[in-house]
Amino acid sequence: MDFELPPDLVAYLAELDEFIEREIRPLEQQDDNIRFFDHRREDARTDWERGGLPNAAWEALLAEMRRRADAAGHYRYALPEELGGKAGTNLGMAVIRDHLARKGLGLHNDLQNESSIVGNNVAALLMLRYGSDEQQREWIADLAAGRRTIAFGITEPAHGSDATHMETTAVTDGDSWVINGEKTWNTGIHQADHDLILARTSGEPGDGAGITAFLVRKDSPGFEIVEYLWTFNMPTDHAHIRLTDVRVDGSAIFGGVGQGLGVVQHFFNENRIRQAASSLGAAAFCLDRAIDYAKERAPFGTPLAANQAIQFPVVELATQCEMLRVFIRQTAWRMDVHGTFSASKEVSMANYWANRLCCEAADRAMQVFGGLGYSRHQPFEHIYRHHRRYRITEGTEEIQMRRVAGYLFGFMAQDAPKGVTHLR
């Protein structure tokens, strides 16, 4: 059993580091762009006069970062070579996202916007797997380059993580489908021109089958953005939307009639293992900073690092990071070798634990830094507030634990998206 990372992946990490120092750090520093990352970050990023949406200058900077990363051959890493990618693996993405997040806040990798020099382009990967020929012709080039995005309309106000009891419906009317319902936490809809709406087309509430995904234009008659929901970490791009007699034709169906939940489960598995790796890297960053500061800070003439009250909590968290890193890489490798759904239990384990660990590490770093740690002049409050989100939005940690219990006690099948799929 070989636990060494593939040499080409190790070399690629070094290539990414060199690209960051050559292209991204200078861009981060010019024209006071550092305001988006220092103590002014939340205010600089937020257009308070436009409902709390991301500031246009902030999004323009992210777009320039993506452009440079794409020109250098990094942004499309996960995509096939024929699309300009490197056919990146789940293991490769996990290692890269851990590595980049461990560098801390920066233009190279800003998780609040799921923005990175190595794109987490799940929409493009799903389009390649589930999109019709017509959809792929329309979307693939733009998704691959990051020029367009697709929002995801899954969660509903009354049902949260329980996707199978959704009240949004789609019924046939001649050659069209008519969609009615509401969605919330519709992330990124302010930029996207299409929303992937999940609606029940057959079956009963609670059934995993009978839910269909539709690519719906945001400017369709009856499509309404009700409000953008302000959050713990601003700016917000999370909308509550309403669909009233929204009409689409059959070309809008994504992944087959009644098969929408399988598409979403594929999205969840790949996104959750990457999110786990990002939370792990952010946790390690917090601990790295806390350790360095404890060596420097010497109240009463003794470095903080000499105190067991400082040492022991950091030791426990660092130990968890090391164990989790091995587990995440093993899980990602298993997905590569045996398929996306072969490690659903492990994905849920890794995801809920990594997100919780990141919050604990950020909190501990604040404590080690004292008053300075509580201020916005250190990044820990931002990291805590952002990663606290993932204990809810990636499927709550309680849902993740229920999924694990379902696999352990035989209520769910490990190798398929069907079965007791209401445990999102």
C-alpha positions as CSV (number, residue, x, y, z in Angstrom):
1,M,0.0,0.0,0.0
2,D,1.6,3.3,-1.2
3,F,0.5,6.5,0.5
4,E,2.8,8.7,-1.5
5,L,1.1,11.2,-3.7
6,P,1.7,10.7,-7.4
7,P,4.8,12.6,-8.5
8,D,3.0,14.4,-11.2
9,L,0.5,15.8,-8.7
10,V,3.3,16.9,-6.4
11,A,5.0,18.7,-9.3
12,Y,1.7,20.3,-10.2
13,L,1.3,21.8,-6.7
14,A,4.7,23.4,-7.2
15,E,3.6,24.7,-10.6
16,L,0.4,26.2,-9.0
17,D,2.5,27.9,-6.2
18,E,4.8,29.4,-8.8
19,F,1.8,30.7,-10.8
20,I,0.3,32.3,-7.7
21,E,3.4,34.2,-6.9
22,R,4.0,35.3,-10.5
23,E,0.4,36.2,-11.6
24,I,-2.0,36.2,-8.7
25,R,-0.2,37.9,-5.8
26,P,0.7,41.0,-7.8
27,L,-2.9,41.3,-9.0
28,E,-4.1,40.9,-5.4
29,Q,-1.9,43.9,-4.4
30,Q,-2.5,46.3,-7.3
31,D,-5.1,49.0,-7.2
32,D,-5.8,48.4,-3.5
33,N,-7.3,45.0,-4.4
34,I,-6.0,43.8,-1.0
35,R,-9.1,45.6,0.5
36,F,-11.1,42.5,-0.5
37,F,-8.9,40.4,1.8
38,D,-7.8,42.5,4.7
39,H,-9.9,43.9,7.6
40,R,-12.1,45.8,5.0
41,R,-13.1,42.6,3.2
42,E,-16.7,42.3,4.1
43,D,-17.5,45.9,3.4
44,A,-15.4,46.0,0.2
45,R,-17.1,42.9,-1.2
46,T,-20.7,44.0,-0.5
47,D,-22.9,46.3,-2.4
48,W,-25.0,47.4,0.5
49,E,-27.1,49.6,-1.7
50,R,-28.1,46.7,-4.0
51,G,-29.5,44.3,-1.5
52,G,-26.2,43.1,-0.2
53,L,-25.1,41.5,-3.5
54,P,-21.4,41.1,-4.3
55,N,-19.8,44.3,-5.3
56,A,-19.2,44.7,-9.1
57,A,-15.5,45.5,-8.6
58,W,-15.1,42.4,-6.5
59,E,-16.7,40.1,-9.1
60,A,-14.6,41.8,-11.8
61,L,-11.5,40.9,-9.9
62,L,-12.6,37.3,-9.5
63,A,-13.3,37.2,-13.3
64,E,-9.8,38.4,-14.1
65,M,-8.3,35.8,-11.8
66,R,-10.3,33.1,-13.6
67,R,-9.1,34.5,-17.0
68,R,-5.5,34.4,-16.0
69,A,-5.8,30.9,-14.4
70,D,-7.5,29.7,-17.6
71,A,-4.8,31.2,-19.8
72,A,-2.2,29.4,-17.7
73,G,-4.0,26.1,-18.1
74,H,-5.1,25.7,-14.5
75,Y,-8.7,26.7,-14.3
76,R,-10.1,23.7,-16.2
77,Y,-8.0,21.1,-14.4
78,A,-10.9,18.8,-13.6
79,L,-12.2,18.8,-17.2
80,P,-11.2,16.4,-20.0
81,E,-8.1,17.2,-22.1
82,E,-10.2,17.8,-25.2
83,L,-11.8,20.7,-23.4
84,G,-8.5,22.2,-22.3
85,G,-8.4,20.4,-19.0
86,K,-6.0,17.9,-17.4
87,A,-8.6,15.2,-16.7
88,G,-8.1,15.8,-13.0
89,T,-9.2,13.2,-10.6
90,N,-11.2,13.4,-7.4
91,L,-7.9,12.7,-5.5
92,G,-6.2,15.4,-7.4
93,M,-8.9,17.9,-6.7
94,A,-9.0,17.0,-3.0
95,V,-5.2,17.4,-2.7
96,I,-5.2,20.7,-4.6
97,R,-8.1,22.3,-2.6
98,D,-6.5,21.3,0.7
99,H,-3.2,22.8,-0.5
100,L,-4.7,26.1,-1.7
101,A,-6.9,26.6,1.3
102,R,-4.0,26.0,3.6
103,K,-2.4,29.2,2.1
104,G,-5.2,31.2,3.8
105,L,-7.4,34.0,2.3
106,G,-6.4,35.2,-1.1
107,L,-7.3,35.8,-4.6
108,H,-5.8,32.4,-5.5
109,N,-8.6,30.6,-3.6
110,D,-11.6,32.4,-2.0
111,L,-14.1,29.8,-0.7
112,Q,-16.8,32.4,0.0
113,N,-17.4,32.6,-3.7
114,E,-16.2,29.0,-4.5
115,S,-13.6,30.8,-6.5
116,S,-10.2,29.3,-7.2
117,I,-7.4,29.2,-9.8
118,V,-8.4,25.5,-10.1
119,G,-12.1,25.7,-10.8
120,N,-14.5,23.5,-8.9
121,N,-16.6,23.3,-12.1
122,V,-19.2,20.8,-11.0
123,A,-21.7,22.3,-13.5
124,A,-19.5,21.5,-16.4
125,L,-18.8,18.0,-15.2
126,L,-22.5,17.4,-14.7
127,M,-23.3,18.8,-18.2
128,L,-20.8,16.4,-19.7
129,R,-22.4,13.4,-17.9
130,Y,-26.1,14.3,-18.0
131,G,-26.6,17.0,-20.6
132,S,-28.3,16.3,-24.0
133,D,-26.3,16.9,-27.1
134,E,-28.1,20.1,-27.6
135,Q,-27.4,21.3,-24.1
136,Q,-23.8,20.4,-24.3
137,R,-23.4,22.3,-27.5
138,E,-24.9,25.4,-25.9
139,W,-23.2,25.2,-22.5
140,I,-19.9,23.3,-22.4
141,A,-17.6,25.9,-23.9
142,D,-18.9,28.7,-21.6
143,L,-19.0,26.6,-18.5
144,A,-15.5,25.3,-19.1
145,A,-14.1,28.8,-19.3
146,G,-16.1,30.2,-16.4
147,R,-18.0,32.6,-18.6
148,R,-21.4,31.4,-17.6
149,T,-22.8,29.6,-14.5
150,I,-25.9,27.7,-13.6
151,A,-27.6,28.2,-10.3
152,F,-29.2,25.3,-8.5
153,G,-32.8,25.4,-7.3
154,I,-33.1,22.5,-4.9
155,T,-33.9,23.6,-1.4
156,E,-37.4,24.8,-0.5
157,P,-38.5,27.0,2.3
158,A,-40.6,24.4,4.0
159,H,-38.4,21.3,3.5
160,G,-34.7,22.2,3.8
161,S,-32.5,19.2,3.3
162,D,-35.4,16.9,2.6
163,A,-35.5,17.1,-1.2
164,T,-38.0,14.3,-1.8
165,H,-40.9,16.2,-0.2
166,M,-40.5,19.2,-2.4
167,E,-43.7,21.1,-3.3
168,T,-42.5,22.5,-6.6
169,T,-44.3,20.6,-9.4
170,A,-44.0,20.4,-13.1
171,V,-46.9,19.2,-15.2
172,T,-47.3,18.7,-18.9
173,D,-49.4,21.0,-21.0
174,G,-49.2,20.0,-24.7
175,D,-45.6,20.2,-25.7
176,S,-44.6,22.2,-22.6
177,W,-44.0,21.7,-18.9
178,V,-45.5,24.2,-16.5
179,I,-43.6,24.7,-13.2
180,N,-45.0,26.1,-10.0
181,G,-43.2,26.4,-6.6
182,E,-40.6,28.2,-4.6
183,K,-36.9,27.7,-3.9
184,T,-34.6,29.2,-1.4
185,W,-30.8,29.5,-0.9
186,N,-30.6,29.7,-4.7
187,T,-26.9,30.5,-4.7
188,G,-25.4,32.5,-7.6
189,I,-28.7,33.3,-9.3
190,H,-27.7,37.0,-9.6
191,Q,-25.0,36.0,-12.2
192,A,-26.6,32.9,-13.7
193,D,-29.0,33.2,-16.6
194,H,-30.4,29.7,-16.0
195,D,-31.5,27.9,-12.8
196,L,-31.5,24.1,-12.5
197,I,-34.9,23.7,-11.0
198,L,-35.9,20.3,-9.4
199,A,-39.6,19.7,-9.5
200,R,-41.8,16.7,-8.9
201,T,-43.2,15.3,-12.1
202,S,-44.6,12.0,-10.8
203,G,-44.9,9.8,-7.7
204,E,-45.7,10.8,-4.2
205,P,-44.1,13.0,-1.6
206,G,-41.1,11.2,-0.1
207,D,-40.4,9.2,-3.3
208,G,-36.9,9.4,-4.6
209,A,-38.0,8.8,-8.2
210,G,-40.3,11.1,-10.0
211,I,-38.3,14.3,-9.6
212,T,-37.0,16.0,-12.7
213,A,-34.4,18.6,-13.2
214,F,-35.2,21.5,-15.6
215,L,-32.8,24.2,-17.0
216,V,-35.0,27.3,-16.6
217,R,-34.1,30.7,-18.0
218,K,-34.1,33.3,-15.3
219,D,-35.9,35.8,-17.5
220,S,-38.8,33.3,-18.1
221,P,-42.3,34.8,-17.5
222,G,-43.3,33.9,-14.0
223,F,-39.8,33.5,-12.7
224,E,-39.4,35.9,-9.7
225,I,-36.5,36.6,-7.4
226,V,-38.3,37.4,-4.2
227,E,-35.3,38.5,-2.1
228,Y,-31.7,37.9,-1.4
229,L,-31.2,36.5,2.1
230,W,-28.6,38.3,4.2
231,T,-26.2,35.9,5.9
232,F,-23.6,35.5,8.7
233,N,-20.9,36.3,6.1
234,M,-21.7,39.0,3.5
235,P,-22.1,39.6,0.6
236,T,-25.0,37.4,-0.2
237,D,-25.9,35.7,-3.5
238,H,-28.5,33.4,-1.9
239,A,-31.9,34.1,-3.3
240,H,-35.5,33.1,-2.5
241,I,-37.2,32.6,-5.8
242,R,-40.8,31.9,-6.9
243,L,-42.0,30.2,-10.1
244,T,-45.6,30.9,-11.2
245,D,-46.7,29.0,-14.3
246,V,-43.2,29.1,-15.7
247,R,-43.4,27.3,-19.1
248,V,-40.5,25.3,-20.6
249,D,-40.3,22.8,-23.4
250,G,-38.8,19.3,-23.4
251,S,-35.3,20.7,-24.3
252,A,-35.1,22.0,-20.7
253,I,-35.1,18.6,-19.1
254,F,-31.7,17.7,-17.7
255,G,-30.7,14.1,-17.0
256,G,-34.0,12.5,-17.9
257,V,-37.6,12.7,-16.7
258,G,-37.9,11.5,-13.1
259,Q,-34.1,11.2,-12.7
260,G,-33.3,14.6,-11.2
261,L,-32.4,13.3,-7.8
262,G,-29.7,11.1,-9.2
263,V,-28.1,14.1,-10.9
264,V,-28.2,16.0,-7.7
265,Q,-26.7,13.2,-5.7
266,H,-23.8,13.0,-8.1
267,F,-23.3,16.7,-7.6
268,F,-23.4,16.4,-3.8
269,N,-20.9,13.6,-3.7
270,E,-18.3,15.3,-5.8
271,N,-18.8,18.7,-4.2
272,R,-18.8,17.4,-0.7
273,I,-15.5,15.6,-0.9
274,R,-13.9,18.8,-2.4
275,Q,-15.6,20.9,0.3
276,A,-14.2,18.6,3.0
277,A,-10.7,19.1,1.6
278,S,-11.2,22.9,1.5
279,S,-12.4,22.9,5.1
280,L,-9.4,20.7,6.1
281,G,-7.0,23.1,4.4
282,A,-8.6,26.1,6.1
283,A,-8.4,24.4,9.5
284,A,-4.7,23.6,9.0
285,F,-4.1,27.3,8.0
286,C,-5.7,28.4,11.3
287,L,-3.6,26.0,13.3
288,D,-0.4,27.0,11.5
289,R,-1.0,30.6,12.3
290,A,-1.8,29.9,15.9
291,I,1.3,27.8,16.3
292,D,3.5,30.5,14.8
293,Y,1.9,33.2,17.0
294,A,2.3,31.2,20.1
295,K,6.0,30.9,19.5
296,E,6.3,34.7,19.1
297,R,3.9,36.1,21.7
298,A,5.5,36.1,25.2
299,P,3.3,37.6,27.9
300,F,4.9,37.7,31.3
301,G,8.2,36.9,29.7
302,T,7.3,33.3,28.5
303,P,6.2,32.3,25.0
304,L,2.6,31.2,24.8
305,A,3.9,28.0,23.2
306,A,5.4,26.9,26.5
307,N,1.9,26.7,28.1
308,Q,0.1,23.3,28.0
309,A,-3.2,25.2,28.0
310,I,-2.1,26.5,24.6
311,Q,-0.4,23.3,23.4
312,F,-3.0,20.6,24.2
313,P,-6.1,22.0,22.4
314,V,-3.9,22.7,19.3
315,V,-2.4,19.2,19.5
316,E,-5.9,17.6,19.5
317,L,-7.0,19.6,16.4
318,A,-3.7,19.0,14.6
319,T,-4.0,15.3,15.2
320,Q,-7.6,15.4,13.8
321,C,-6.3,17.2,10.7
322,E,-3.7,14.6,10.0
323,M,-6.1,11.7,10.3
324,L,-8.8,13.4,8.3
325,R,-6.3,14.2,5.5
326,V,-5.5,10.5,5.0
327,F,-9.3,9.7,5.1
328,I,-10.2,12.3,2.6
329,R,-7.5,11.2,0.2
330,Q,-8.5,7.5,0.6
331,T,-12.2,8.4,-0.1
332,A,-11.4,10.5,-3.2
333,W,-9.2,7.7,-4.5
334,R,-12.0,5.2,-4.0
335,M,-14.4,7.4,-6.0
336,D,-11.9,7.5,-8.8
337,V,-11.3,3.8,-8.8
338,H,-14.8,2.5,-8.0
339,G,-17.2,5.3,-9.0
340,T,-18.7,8.4,-7.5
341,F,-21.3,6.5,-5.5
342,S,-19.0,3.9,-4.1
343,A,-17.9,6.0,-1.2
344,S,-21.1,7.9,-0.3
345,K,-20.8,6.9,3.4
346,E,-17.2,8.1,3.6
347,V,-18.0,11.3,1.8
348,S,-20.6,12.2,4.4
349,M,-18.2,11.3,7.2
350,A,-15.4,13.4,5.8
351,N,-17.7,16.4,5.0
352,Y,-19.4,16.8,8.3
353,W,-16.3,16.3,10.3
354,A,-14.1,18.6,8.2
355,N,-16.6,21.4,8.3
356,R,-16.9,21.1,12.1
357,L,-13.1,20.8,12.5
358,C,-12.6,24.0,10.5
359,C,-14.9,25.9,12.8
360,E,-13.1,24.5,15.9
361,A,-9.7,25.4,14.5
362,A,-10.7,29.0,13.6
363,D,-12.2,29.4,17.1
364,R,-9.0,28.1,18.7
365,A,-6.8,30.4,16.6
366,M,-9.0,33.3,17.8
367,Q,-8.4,32.2,21.4
368,V,-4.6,31.9,20.9
369,F,-4.5,35.4,19.3
370,G,-6.7,36.9,22.0
371,G,-8.2,40.3,21.2
372,L,-6.3,40.5,17.9
373,G,-7.8,37.1,16.9
374,Y,-11.3,38.5,17.6
375,S,-10.6,41.5,15.3
376,R,-11.0,41.6,11.6
377,H,-7.3,42.3,11.2
378,Q,-6.9,38.5,11.4
379,P,-8.8,36.2,9.0
380,F,-10.1,33.8,11.6
381,E,-13.5,35.4,12.1
382,H,-14.1,35.3,8.3
383,I,-13.0,31.7,8.1
384,Y,-15.2,30.8,11.0
385,R,-18.3,32.6,9.6
386,H,-17.9,31.1,6.1
387,H,-17.2,27.5,7.1
388,R,-20.0,27.6,9.7
389,R,-22.2,27.8,6.6
390,Y,-21.1,24.4,5.4
391,R,-22.3,22.7,8.5
392,I,-25.7,23.5,7.1
393,T,-25.7,24.1,3.4
394,E,-23.8,21.1,2.2
395,G,-26.5,19.0,3.8
396,T,-26.6,19.7,7.5
397,E,-24.2,17.7,9.6
398,E,-27.2,16.0,11.2
399,I,-28.3,14.9,7.7
400,Q,-24.8,13.7,7.0
401,M,-24.8,11.6,10.2
402,R,-28.2,10.2,9.2
403,R,-26.8,9.2,5.9
404,V,-23.9,7.5,7.5
405,A,-26.3,5.7,9.9
406,G,-28.4,4.6,6.9
407,Y,-25.3,2.9,5.3
408,L,-24.1,1.4,8.6
409,F,-27.5,0.0,9.6
410,G,-28.5,-1.2,6.1
411,F,-31.2,1.4,5.3
412,M,-29.3,2.7,2.2
413,A,-27.3,1.2,-0.6
414,Q,-23.7,2.5,-0.8
415,D,-23.4,2.1,-4.6
416,A,-26.5,3.9,-5.9
417,P,-28.2,7.3,-5.6
418,K,-31.6,5.6,-5.2
419,G,-33.1,4.0,-2.1
420,V,-33.7,6.1,0.9
421,T,-32.8,9.2,-1.1
422,H,-34.6,11.6,1.2
423,L,-31.5,11.6,3.4
424,R,-29.9,14.2,1.2
